[in-house]
Each structure stands twice: as structure tokens, then as C-alpha cells.
């Protein structure tokens, strides 16, 4: 095929490639935003800024919302294994 000749499906393939690129860029933004939000949440819980969330910090946080760790785990434990999964 020579230069400048019509290639069947090329326009569609190029549009699809552009869409895939856009989806990948959007996914990277969401992932980055999620990491930022996680860091913000962590820093709120880590009151003494030690880089760790100690048991007392977690208890205090949960108490402020009128709940306990046990109640929170039970509410978020979809498969009843005693753990809260990040999987939706």
C-alpha cells in the first residue's frame, strides 16, 4: 500500500487507540487522587504524626464518631472473616 492510500478501518483503529490513551490517563489520575486521599485520611488518624496509627489514635477517632472498632469491622466485613477488605 502506498503513502496516502485509504486503509480500511484505520480511522476507527486510530480513534480506538486515542480512546484507550484517554482511559489510561484518566485511570492514572484516579489512582493518584486515591493515593492522595488515603494520605490525607492517614494523616488525620495519625494525630502525633509518628507515621503510624496507634491503637489509641484509632480508638479516639472511632469514639468521636460514636462507634467502636468491633462495630466498624462488623459493618465493613462483607465476607464475615473479621476483616475489612479494600476490594469492592
Secondary structure, 3 states (H helix, E strand, C coil): CCCCCCCCCHHHHHHHHHHHHHHHHHHHHHHHHHHHHHHHHHHHHCCCCCCCCCHHHHHHHHHHCCCCHHHHHHHHCCCCCCCCCCCC
